[in-house]
């Protein structure tokens, strides 16, 4: 499954493709979302870009998103913590990008 929820935290599995033309959600695989990242896979830049992009999609601060596993690989489990920025009470992890709607 691509997502798990626990209290105010949500976990999603993503497969990243570094050095893409643009940063975007490229679709969904059986067990994960596909993210194309413009950042290169050098010195953790792709992982940083992954955290920043997931935070943007989820509407939370980057400090509320972390990579739980797979920091140096293409398959990553990303944890999103807390409510959306702005405190509107909406769940963390609902968003739409690249024609793909997702909710965790």
N, C-alpha and C positions, 0 to 999 in steps of 0.2 A: 504494500500500500504506500502511496506517495505521501501520506500525511497521518500524523497522530496528534491528538490533543491531550493536554493535561493541565487542568486548572486554567491559569492565565497564560499558558505557554502552548505553542504549537510547533510541531516539527514537520518539516517537509524534506523530501529527498530530491536532490537536483543533480543532473548531469551537466557539467559545464563544458563548453567548447571555447577555449581561449583563442585570442587573435582573430576573432570574427570581424567582419566589416563594421558591425554595430552591436551594441549591447541590447539584447531583446530576449523575450520568451519565444522560443522556437517551436513550442508545442509540448505535447505530453507523451511520454513513453508509458509502457505498462505500469512501472513502479516509480516513475520520477518525472519531474518537469525538466525540459531541456532548456538551458540558458546558453545563449551565445554571448560571449563577453569580448569586448574590444581589447581588454587588457591582456598583456602577454603572460605566460606562465613562468615568470621569473621573479624571484625574491618575494613571493607571496602576493604579487600584484593582482593576479586573477582571483585569489581568495578574497582579497580586500574589495575588489570590484563586485564579487558575488554578494558579499555582506551588504555593501552599499545599495546594490540594485534590489535585493530582496527587501531591505528596509524601506526603500522608496515605494515599491509595489505594495507593501503591507501598511504603509502610512505610519511607520514608527521610526524612532531615532535609531541610528546605526548602533548605538551602544546597547540596544535591546535585541540585537540580532547577533548570533554567534554560530560558528561552525562546530558542531558537536563531534563529527567524525569526517574523515576524508580531507583534511586541510591541504594535503599535498597531492591528492588524486583528483580525478575527474568526477567521481561519484561522491557527493557530499550530503550529509544530513545537517540541515540548518534549523536552528531553534529560534523562534520568534517569541519574545516575552512581552506581556502586558497589553494594555489598551492602545489604540491608535493615538497618534499625536493629536492634540486638540481636545482630548478627553470627551468625545461625543458618545462614549459608551459602546461604540461599535467594536466588534471582535477584531483582534489582530489577525492579519492574514487574509483579508478579503480584498480582491483587486482584479484588475483586468489589464492585460498588456499583450500586444502582438496578436490580438484576435483570440487570446485564450483567457477565459475567465477562470479564476481559481479562488477557492475559499478553504482555509485551514481551520 
